[in-house]
């Protein structure tokens, strides 16, 4: 098997994933007549995860679109407990062969929520695409509302880069608004946009009440189809 049971530790999964991305890019770059320009980039600014960018062959100086190849697994590849935000999956002492000290021990116990989320996200690409496509087919507003929201977010630096909501995140929030019946299938894209702004302005995503946050997070997860 390409992945081993403990590959979630110490960037092993990321190393294998990125090695595969480099190999794919190298192979495709040998067929420029078919695939055009092949480049490596980062997934939403996350330097731990490479993506392959394809620009089609063109006689013009600029390409009108690009294809982004995302690498991931078909479903979650590791036990669900691995992805918990309070879990530590980066053991620095083993990575650096450092001697056991109080500082190293304390660092070992620190949770790695961003790393854990990156692992989980790579296992949910197919489910996320399926969920978004299903919502788009059932509503009249989804595509135009998505464009409105992404333009608004890009103007405020909320669309690209590490630790931003991103285009996929906004489309999942639109799905949540639809499934929680805060917007109806036949409402206009503008109404969906206003509902999104209201959700972002009124929701306490990182509040101090842990029990309240846990209930809200469970409600959002249930309405976008994720079963924890």
Backbone as JSON, one array per atom type, in Angstrom:
{
  "sequence": "XXXXXXXXXXXXXXXXXXXXXXXXXXXXXXXXXXXXXXXXXXXXXXXXXXXXXXXXXXXXXXXXXXXXXXXXXXXXXXXXXXXXXXXXXXXXXXXXXXXXXXXXXXXXXXXXXXXXXXXXXXXXXXXXXXXXXXXXXXXXXXXXXXXXXXXXXXXXXXXXXXXXXXXXXXXXXXXXXXXXXXXXXXXXXXXXXXXXXXXXXXXXXXXXXXXXXXXXXXXXXXXXXXXX",
  "N": [[0.84, -1.19, 0.0], [0.39, 2.29, -0.65], [0.14, 4.11, 1.43], [0.95, 3.9, 4.87], [-0.15, 2.64, 8.11], [0.7, 4.46, 10.14], [1.28, 6.83, 8.9], [0.22, 9.32, 9.28], [1.67, 10.66, 11.13], [4.22, 13.07, 11.81], [4.49, 14.41, 9.3], [4.66, 12.45, 7.33], [2.67, 11.5, 5.59], [2.27, 13.88, 4.13], [4.78, 14.14, 2.9], [4.84, 11.9, 1.17], [2.62, 12.45, -0.41], [3.37, 14.89, -1.64], [5.61, 14.06, -3.02], [4.42, 12.4, -4.91], [2.93, 14.36, -6.27], [4.98, 15.87, -7.43], [6.04, 13.95, -9.13], [3.9, 13.49, -10.9], [3.7, 16.03, -12.05], [6.17, 16.18, -13.35], [5.93, 14.12, -15.25], [3.74, 15.04, -16.8], [4.77, 17.41, -17.77], [6.37, 16.66, -19.84], [4.75, 16.42, -21.96], [3.97, 18.79, -23.45], [2.59, 19.69, -25.69], [0.1, 18.68, -25.36], [-0.74, 19.2, -22.7], [0.18, 21.72, -22.13], [1.5, 24.33, -20.14], [3.02, 23.28, -17.15], [2.91, 23.55, -13.71], [3.96, 23.73, -10.27], [2.2, 24.42, -7.3], [0.88, 25.8, -4.2], [-1.62, 24.47, -2.03], [-4.15, 26.52, -1.34], [-2.29, 28.29, -0.2], [-1.01, 26.73, 1.67], [1.96, 25.51, 2.55], [2.62, 22.92, 3.03], [1.28, 21.29, 1.32], [1.31, 20.36, -1.96], [0.03, 21.29, -5.19], [-0.83, 20.55, -8.58], [-0.64, 22.63, -11.32], [-2.2, 23.22, -14.37], [-1.87, 24.79, -17.43], [-3.52, 25.29, -20.4], [-2.34, 24.62, -23.81], [-1.73, 27.47, -25.82], [-1.92, 30.02, -28.31], [-1.87, 32.61, -27.63], [-0.46, 35.1, -25.41], [-1.44, 34.92, -22.87], [-3.13, 32.62, -20.74], [-6.51, 31.55, -20.61], [-7.74, 30.06, -18.71], [-7.03, 27.77, -16.0], [-6.22, 24.48, -14.9], [-6.49, 22.86, -11.86], [-4.93, 20.34, -10.19], [-5.81, 18.42, -7.55], [-4.53, 16.56, -4.88], [-5.32, 13.72, -2.93], [-6.99, 11.48, -0.62], [-9.3, 8.74, -0.99], [-11.76, 9.25, 0.85], [-11.45, 9.3, 4.48], [-8.28, 8.4, 5.47], [-7.17, 7.53, 7.8], [-7.68, 6.61, 11.3], [-10.52, 8.18, 12.87], [-10.0, 9.56, 15.23], [-7.51, 10.62, 14.89], [-7.8, 13.06, 13.61], [-8.8, 14.9, 15.39], [-8.95, 18.16, 16.87], [-7.48, 18.59, 19.2], [-5.45, 16.83, 19.17], [-2.07, 15.66, 19.04], [0.06, 15.28, 16.38], [2.59, 15.59, 15.47], [5.68, 14.74, 16.22], [8.27, 16.13, 17.42], [10.7, 15.45, 18.65], [11.36, 12.9, 17.7], [11.66, 13.5, 15.04], [13.9, 15.1, 14.94], [15.73, 13.76, 16.38], [16.22, 14.6, 18.95], [17.3, 14.96, 22.35], [15.48, 13.9, 25.25], [13.93, 16.41, 26.86], [12.54, 18.83, 29.18], [11.46, 20.95, 27.7], [11.19, 19.84, 25.14], [9.43, 17.76, 25.73], [7.18, 19.22, 26.52], [6.57, 20.45, 24.1], [5.94, 18.24, 22.61], [3.44, 17.64, 23.58], [1.77, 19.59, 22.7], [-1.15, 20.43, 20.9], [-1.9, 19.88, 17.39], [-3.74, 21.38, 15.52], [-4.07, 22.62, 12.93], [-2.49, 21.11, 11.22], [-3.75, 18.62, 11.57], [-6.26, 19.22, 10.53], [-5.56, 19.65, 7.86], [-4.85, 17.06, 7.09], [-7.36, 15.81, 7.33], [-8.89, 17.28, 5.49], [-7.76, 16.58, 3.04], [-8.77, 14.06, 2.76], [-11.4, 14.45, 2.21], [-12.08, 15.63, -0.17], [-13.55, 14.51, -2.36], [-16.07, 14.01, -1.21], [-16.81, 16.61, -0.52], [-16.96, 17.88, -3.03], [-19.05, 16.39, -4.17], [-21.16, 17.07, -2.43], [-21.39, 19.86, -2.85], [-22.01, 19.94, -5.6], [-24.48, 18.64, -5.6], [-26.09, 20.45, -4.14], [-25.92, 22.67, -5.83], [-27.31, 21.77, -8.09], [-29.87, 21.63, -7.12], [-30.72, 24.17, -6.59], [-31.42, 27.54, -7.71], [-29.89, 29.72, -7.31], [-27.25, 29.2, -6.68], [-24.76, 29.14, -8.22], [-24.37, 31.81, -9.21], [-24.52, 33.22, -6.82], [-22.3, 32.2, -5.51], [-20.24, 33.31, -7.04], [-20.63, 36.06, -6.5], [-20.1, 36.11, -3.72], [-17.45, 35.21, -3.64], [-16.1, 37.24, -5.05], [-16.58, 39.4, -3.33], [-15.24, 38.4, -1.04], [-12.61, 38.14, -1.99], [-11.88, 40.78, -2.35], [-11.47, 41.51, 0.22], [-9.43, 40.04, 1.2], [-10.04, 37.46, 2.04], [-10.14, 35.16, 0.61], [-7.97, 33.79, -0.58], [-4.93, 32.12, 0.35], [-3.22, 30.84, 3.28], [-5.13, 29.52, 6.0], [-7.51, 30.86, 5.46], [-11.0, 31.26, 4.6], [-11.64, 30.48, 1.96], [-12.69, 29.53, -1.41], [-14.0, 27.05, -1.56], [-14.79, 26.69, 1.08], [-16.66, 28.79, 1.36], [-18.64, 27.94, -0.42], [-19.47, 25.65, 0.89], [-20.57, 26.81, 3.16], [-22.7, 28.12, 1.94], [-24.14, 25.87, 1.21], [-24.79, 24.94, 3.75], [-26.51, 27.04, 4.58], [-28.62, 26.63, 2.81], [-29.45, 23.96, 3.42], [-30.16, 24.22, 6.06], [-32.37, 25.68, 5.77], [-32.32, 28.44, 5.76], [-32.17, 29.87, 3.5], [-34.1, 29.69, 0.52], [-34.66, 27.39, -2.27], [-35.4, 28.87, -4.57], [-34.77, 31.5, -4.21], [-33.17, 34.66, -4.98], [-29.79, 35.19, -6.23], [-28.78, 37.45, -4.94], [-30.21, 37.56, -2.49], [-29.22, 35.23, -1.34], [-26.55, 35.98, -1.06], [-26.76, 38.09, 0.79], [-27.73, 36.66, 2.97], [-25.48, 35.11, 3.52], [-23.61, 37.09, 4.33], [-24.88, 37.93, 6.64], [-24.74, 35.58, 8.15], [-21.93, 35.38, 8.51], [-21.42, 37.7, 9.96], [-22.93, 37.5, 12.29], [-22.37, 35.08, 13.54], [-20.6, 33.46, 16.07], [-17.75, 32.16, 15.61], [-15.47, 31.39, 16.99], [-16.02, 31.35, 19.84], [-16.15, 31.74, 23.48], [-17.58, 29.89, 24.9], [-17.36, 26.63, 25.13], [-19.11, 24.42, 25.03], [-21.31, 25.46, 23.71], [-20.14, 26.14, 21.26], [-19.45, 23.6, 20.38], [-21.96, 22.42, 19.98], [-22.95, 24.08, 17.93], [-21.06, 23.61, 15.91], [-21.53, 20.9, 15.44], [-24.1, 21.07, 14.41], [-23.7, 22.49, 12.01], [-21.99, 20.67, 10.68], [-23.72, 18.5, 10.41], [-25.64, 19.53, 8.67], [-24.23, 19.9, 6.31], [-23.75, 17.39, 5.59], [-21.75, 15.86, 6.79], [-20.75, 13.19, 8.75], [-19.68, 12.8, 11.87]],
  "CA": [[0.0, 0.0, 0.0], [1.14, 3.54, -0.72], [0.12, 4.7, 2.77], [1.07, 3.0, 6.0], [-1.07, 3.04, 9.18], [1.2, 5.55, 10.97], [1.77, 7.9, 8.04], [-0.31, 10.61, 9.7], [2.65, 11.25, 12.04], [5.47, 13.72, 11.4], [4.49, 14.83, 7.89], [4.95, 11.34, 6.41], [1.66, 11.54, 4.54], [2.55, 15.04, 3.29], [5.96, 13.87, 2.08], [4.45, 10.98, 0.11], [1.68, 13.18, -1.27], [4.11, 15.86, -2.43], [6.46, 13.29, -3.93], [3.54, 12.0, -6.0], [2.61, 15.57, -7.04], [6.16, 16.2, -8.24], [6.17, 12.94, -10.19], [2.85, 13.77, -11.88], [4.09, 17.25, -12.77], [7.31, 15.85, -14.22], [5.43, 13.33, -16.38], [2.89, 15.87, -17.66], [5.57, 18.46, -18.4], [6.99, 16.09, -21.04], [3.74, 16.41, -23.02], [3.53, 20.18, -23.49], [1.63, 19.88, -26.77], [-1.22, 18.26, -24.9], [-1.11, 19.77, -21.4], [0.64, 23.09, -22.01], [2.44, 24.64, -19.06], [2.78, 22.54, -15.91], [3.57, 24.2, -12.59], [3.61, 23.32, -8.92], [1.78, 25.52, -6.44], [0.45, 25.35, -2.88], [-3.07, 24.41, -1.84], [-4.6, 27.64, -0.5], [-1.17, 28.87, 0.54], [-0.45, 25.78, 2.64], [3.22, 25.03, 1.99], [2.76, 21.48, 3.26], [0.54, 20.52, 0.32], [1.5, 20.8, -3.34], [-0.96, 20.99, -6.21], [-0.3, 20.65, -9.95], [-1.41, 23.6, -12.1], [-2.08, 22.99, -15.82], [-2.35, 25.85, -18.32], [-3.61, 24.65, -21.73], [-1.56, 25.24, -24.89], [-2.42, 28.59, -26.46], [-1.06, 30.87, -29.14], [-1.83, 33.92, -26.99], [0.52, 35.21, -24.33], [-2.09, 34.6, -21.61], [-4.07, 31.5, -20.73], [-7.78, 32.03, -20.1], [-8.12, 29.26, -17.55], [-6.06, 26.79, -15.56], [-6.76, 23.31, -14.21], [-5.74, 22.58, -10.64], [-5.05, 18.94, -9.78], [-5.7, 18.26, -6.1], [-4.22, 15.19, -4.47], [-5.92, 13.36, -1.65], [-7.37, 10.08, -0.46], [-10.71, 8.46, -1.17], [-12.25, 9.13, 2.22], [-10.44, 9.47, 5.53], [-7.36, 7.26, 5.38], [-6.69, 7.17, 9.12], [-8.76, 6.61, 12.3], [-11.1, 9.51, 13.06], [-9.39, 10.22, 16.38], [-6.29, 11.3, 14.42], [-8.12, 14.38, 13.09], [-9.31, 15.77, 16.44], [-8.11, 19.36, 16.97], [-6.61, 18.58, 20.38], [-4.51, 15.73, 19.02], [-0.73, 15.99, 18.57], [0.52, 14.32, 15.38], [3.95, 15.95, 15.05], [6.58, 14.42, 17.32], [9.51, 16.79, 17.01], [11.89, 14.77, 19.17], [11.7, 11.8, 16.79], [12.07, 14.05, 13.75], [15.22, 15.73, 15.05], [16.57, 12.92, 17.24], [16.59, 15.42, 20.1], [17.23, 14.3, 23.65], [14.24, 14.19, 25.97], [14.04, 17.5, 27.83], [11.23, 19.37, 29.55], [10.95, 21.77, 26.6], [10.77, 18.93, 24.07], [8.24, 17.05, 26.21], [6.05, 20.15, 26.45], [6.24, 20.64, 22.69], [5.3, 17.01, 22.16], [2.08, 17.58, 24.05], [0.98, 20.65, 22.09], [-2.0, 19.94, 19.79], [-1.56, 20.35, 16.03], [-5.04, 21.42, 14.85], [-3.99, 22.96, 11.51], [-1.96, 19.91, 10.55], [-4.8, 17.6, 11.6], [-7.29, 19.62, 9.58], [-5.05, 19.42, 6.51], [-4.99, 15.62, 6.84], [-8.78, 15.5, 7.14], [-9.37, 17.92, 4.26], [-7.3, 15.79, 1.89], [-9.59, 12.87, 2.66], [-12.8, 14.81, 2.02], [-12.28, 16.36, -1.43], [-14.62, 13.91, -3.17], [-17.34, 14.24, -0.53], [-17.11, 18.03, -0.6], [-17.39, 18.15, -4.41], [-20.37, 15.78, -4.34], [-22.12, 17.86, -1.67], [-21.57, 21.15, -3.52], [-22.71, 19.7, -6.86], [-25.88, 18.3, -5.29], [-26.77, 21.69, -3.78], [-25.98, 23.51, -7.02], [-28.35, 21.24, -8.97], [-31.19, 21.78, -6.51], [-31.02, 25.59, -6.36], [-31.24, 28.42, -8.86], [-29.03, 30.85, -6.94], [-25.96, 28.78, -6.13], [-23.57, 29.52, -8.99], [-24.19, 33.26, -9.23], [-24.25, 33.65, -5.44], [-20.91, 31.83, -5.23], [-19.38, 34.31, -7.67], [-20.77, 37.29, -5.72], [-19.42, 35.94, -2.43], [-16.0, 35.1, -3.85], [-15.61, 38.58, -5.39], [-16.61, 40.15, -2.07], [-14.21, 37.88, -0.16], [-11.29, 38.44, -2.56], [-11.6, 42.2, -2.1], [-11.15, 41.68, 1.64], [-8.34, 39.14, 1.56], [-10.57, 36.29, 2.72], [-10.37, 34.06, -0.34], [-6.76, 33.05, -0.89], [-3.91, 32.11, 1.38], [-3.36, 29.87, 4.37], [-6.03, 29.84, 7.11], [-8.66, 31.66, 5.04], [-12.16, 30.4, 4.34], [-11.46, 29.9, 0.63], [-13.88, 29.38, -2.24], [-14.7, 25.82, -1.17], [-15.43, 26.95, 2.37], [-17.85, 29.62, 1.16], [-19.68, 27.12, -1.05], [-20.01, 24.78, 1.93], [-21.44, 27.64, 3.99], [-23.94, 28.27, 1.17], [-24.85, 24.6, 1.36], [-25.35, 24.94, 5.1], [-27.66, 27.95, 4.61], [-29.71, 25.98, 2.09], [-29.95, 22.78, 4.13], [-30.79, 24.64, 7.32], [-33.57, 26.4, 5.34], [-32.19, 29.88, 5.94], [-32.48, 30.38, 2.18], [-34.91, 28.72, -0.22], [-34.04, 27.09, -3.58], [-35.74, 29.8, -5.66], [-34.4, 32.87, -3.91], [-32.21, 35.24, -5.91], [-28.4, 35.18, -5.76], [-28.55, 38.56, -4.01], [-30.71, 37.15, -1.19], [-28.26, 34.27, -0.8], [-25.37, 36.75, -0.67], [-27.09, 38.81, 2.04], [-27.81, 35.64, 4.03], [-24.1, 34.75, 3.85], [-23.03, 38.19, 5.1], [-25.51, 37.88, 7.95], [-24.16, 34.43, 8.86], [-20.56, 35.7, 8.89], [-21.38, 38.8, 10.93], [-23.64, 37.19, 13.54], [-21.95, 33.81, 14.11], [-19.37, 33.47, 16.87], [-17.06, 30.93, 15.21], [-14.47, 31.04, 18.02], [-16.48, 31.9, 21.11], [-15.54, 31.23, 24.71], [-18.4, 28.81, 25.44], [-16.99, 25.44, 24.38], [-20.27, 23.55, 24.8], [-22.12, 26.11, 22.67], [-19.43, 25.99, 19.99], [-19.51, 22.2, 19.97], [-23.29, 22.18, 19.45], [-23.06, 24.78, 16.65], [-20.24, 22.9, 14.93], [-22.23, 19.67, 15.1], [-25.24, 21.42, 13.57], [-23.17, 22.8, 10.68], [-21.51, 19.44, 10.08], [-24.87, 17.66, 10.04], [-26.34, 20.12, 7.54], [-23.46, 19.75, 5.06], [-23.66, 15.98, 5.26], [-20.63, 15.17, 7.41], [-21.09, 12.39, 9.93], [-18.48, 12.68, 12.7]],
  "C": [[0.88, 1.25, 0.0], [1.24, 4.19, 0.65], [0.21, 3.61, 3.83], [0.22, 3.51, 7.16], [-0.61, 4.24, 10.0], [1.68, 6.75, 10.14], [1.18, 9.26, 8.37], [0.68, 11.34, 10.61], [3.77, 11.95, 11.27], [5.58, 13.98, 9.9], [4.75, 13.69, 6.91], [3.95, 11.32, 5.26], [1.93, 12.69, 3.58], [3.74, 14.78, 2.37], [5.61, 12.95, 0.91], [3.54, 11.68, -0.9], [2.43, 14.13, -2.2], [5.07, 15.19, -3.41], [5.65, 12.85, -5.15], [3.19, 13.19, -6.88], [3.77, 15.95, -7.95], [6.32, 15.21, -9.4], [5.13, 13.17, -11.29], [3.23, 14.99, -12.72], [5.23, 16.98, -13.75], [6.84, 15.09, -15.45], [4.61, 14.18, -17.34], [3.69, 16.94, -18.39], [6.27, 17.96, -19.67], [6.03, 16.06, -22.22], [3.13, 17.8, -23.14], [2.51, 20.43, -24.59], [0.21, 19.55, -26.35], [-1.66, 18.99, -23.63], [-0.63, 21.21, -21.22], [1.67, 23.26, -20.89], [2.05, 23.89, -17.79], [3.59, 23.19, -14.8], [3.13, 23.57, -11.29], [3.23, 24.55, -8.11], [1.36, 24.94, -5.09], [-1.07, 25.37, -2.8], [-3.49, 25.48, -0.83], [-3.48, 28.2, 0.37], [-0.54, 27.96, 1.56], [0.79, 25.14, 2.05], [3.46, 23.55, 2.22], [2.14, 20.66, 2.16], [0.71, 21.13, -1.07], [0.3, 20.46, -4.19], [-0.3, 21.2, -7.57], [-1.22, 21.58, -10.74], [-1.13, 23.38, -13.59], [-2.67, 24.18, -16.58], [-2.37, 25.3, -19.73], [-2.76, 25.35, -22.76], [-2.36, 26.35, -25.56], [-1.43, 29.4, -27.27], [-0.95, 32.28, -28.55], [-0.8, 33.91, -25.87], [-0.09, 34.82, -22.98], [-3.05, 33.42, -21.78], [-5.36, 31.97, -20.06], [-8.28, 31.22, -18.9], [-6.99, 28.3, -17.21], [-6.79, 25.65, -14.84], [-5.87, 23.02, -13.01], [-5.99, 21.13, -10.22], [-4.79, 18.84, -8.28], [-5.43, 16.79, -5.78], [-4.84, 14.93, -3.1], [-6.22, 11.88, -1.61], [-8.87, 9.93, -0.67], [-11.33, 8.18, 0.2], [-11.1, 9.28, 3.21], [-9.58, 8.23, 5.62], [-6.88, 6.77, 6.73], [-7.86, 7.18, 10.11], [-9.24, 8.03, 12.6], [-10.48, 10.26, 14.23], [-8.14, 11.0, 15.99], [-6.58, 12.76, 14.07], [-8.67, 15.33, 14.14], [-8.39, 16.96, 16.63], [-7.18, 19.38, 18.17], [-5.58, 17.46, 20.34], [-3.15, 16.25, 18.54], [-0.24, 14.9, 17.63], [1.91, 14.65, 14.84], [4.87, 15.77, 16.25], [7.98, 14.92, 16.97], [10.76, 16.07, 17.49], [12.32, 13.64, 18.24], [12.18, 12.33, 15.45], [13.5, 14.58, 13.79], [16.2, 14.92, 15.87], [17.06, 13.69, 18.47], [16.47, 14.61, 21.38], [15.97, 14.74, 24.38], [14.5, 15.24, 27.04], [12.64, 17.99, 28.16], [10.63, 20.18, 28.41], [10.44, 20.9, 25.46], [9.5, 18.2, 24.46], [7.01, 17.94, 26.14], [5.6, 20.37, 25.01], [5.54, 19.42, 22.12], [3.82, 16.99, 22.49], [1.19, 18.65, 23.45], [0.13, 20.09, 20.96], [-1.58, 20.56, 18.46], [-2.84, 20.45, 15.19], [-4.98, 21.73, 13.36], [-3.48, 21.78, 10.69], [-3.03, 18.83, 10.47], [-5.92, 17.93, 10.61], [-6.85, 19.4, 8.14], [-5.15, 17.95, 6.13], [-6.44, 15.27, 6.53], [-9.3, 16.06, 5.82], [-8.96, 17.14, 3.02], [-8.13, 14.53, 1.7], [-11.05, 13.16, 2.33], [-13.07, 15.56, 0.72], [-13.47, 15.82, -2.21], [-15.99, 14.15, -2.53], [-17.77, 15.69, -0.64], [-17.63, 18.39, -2.0], [-18.79, 17.6, -4.65], [-21.45, 16.59, -3.64], [-22.42, 19.18, -2.36], [-22.35, 20.97, -4.83], [-24.19, 19.4, -6.63], [-26.67, 19.56, -4.96], [-26.95, 22.59, -4.99], [-27.1, 23.07, -7.96], [-29.75, 21.49, -8.43], [-31.61, 23.23, -6.34], [-30.77, 26.39, -7.63], [-30.22, 29.52, -8.58], [-27.56, 30.48, -6.79], [-24.76, 29.31, -6.92], [-23.32, 31.02, -8.97], [-23.9, 33.79, -7.83], [-22.81, 33.33, -5.06], [-19.95, 32.85, -5.81], [-19.42, 35.62, -6.89], [-19.96, 37.22, -4.42], [-17.92, 35.91, -2.61], [-15.39, 36.44, -4.26], [-15.53, 39.43, -4.13], [-15.47, 39.71, -1.16], [-12.81, 38.21, -0.67], [-10.91, 39.89, -2.32], [-11.17, 42.46, -0.67], [-10.09, 40.7, 2.13], [-8.79, 37.88, 2.27], [-10.67, 35.06, 1.83], [-9.14, 33.19, -0.55], [-5.79, 33.1, 0.29], [-4.23, 31.12, 2.48], [-4.29, 30.4, 5.45], [-7.09, 30.88, 6.72], [-9.82, 30.7, 4.73], [-12.04, 29.73, 2.97], [-12.78, 29.71, -0.1], [-14.69, 28.14, -1.85], [-15.43, 26.01, 0.15], [-16.7, 27.78, 2.23], [-18.97, 28.82, 0.51], [-20.28, 26.13, -0.05], [-20.92, 25.56, 2.88], [-22.76, 27.93, 3.27], [-24.79, 27.02, 1.27], [-25.51, 24.5, 2.73], [-26.59, 25.85, 5.17], [-28.87, 27.34, 3.91], [-30.3, 24.82, 2.88], [-30.58, 23.11, 5.47], [-32.01, 25.53, 7.06], [-33.53, 27.89, 5.69], [-32.33, 30.6, 4.61], [-33.21, 29.28, 1.42], [-34.33, 28.52, -1.62], [-34.28, 28.13, -4.65], [-35.45, 31.26, -5.32], [-33.3, 33.34, -4.87], [-30.79, 35.11, -5.35], [-28.12, 36.29, -4.75], [-29.04, 38.2, -2.6], [-29.76, 36.14, -0.53], [-26.99, 34.96, -0.31], [-25.61, 37.47, 0.65], [-27.16, 37.83, 3.21], [-26.41, 35.21, 4.47], [-23.44, 35.83, 4.71], [-23.59, 38.2, 6.52], [-24.94, 36.73, 8.79], [-22.75, 34.77, 9.36], [-20.5, 36.76, 9.99], [-21.98, 38.43, 12.28], [-23.17, 35.91, 14.22], [-20.63, 33.96, 14.86], [-18.64, 32.16, 16.61], [-16.03, 30.48, 16.23], [-14.85, 31.7, 19.34], [-15.83, 31.24, 22.3], [-16.32, 30.05, 25.29], [-18.17, 27.55, 24.61], [-18.19, 24.56, 24.06], [-21.16, 24.11, 23.72], [-21.47, 25.94, 21.31], [-19.54, 24.58, 19.46], [-20.87, 21.9, 19.36], [-23.47, 22.84, 18.08], [-22.27, 24.07, 15.57], [-20.9, 21.6, 14.49], [-23.4, 19.94, 14.17], [-24.79, 21.72, 12.15], [-22.73, 21.54, 9.97], [-22.66, 18.56, 9.61], [-25.54, 18.21, 8.79], [-25.54, 20.12, 6.25], [-23.19, 18.29, 4.75], [-22.52, 15.22, 5.88], [-21.08, 14.45, 8.66], [-19.82, 12.16, 10.74], [-18.44, 11.42, 13.5]]
}
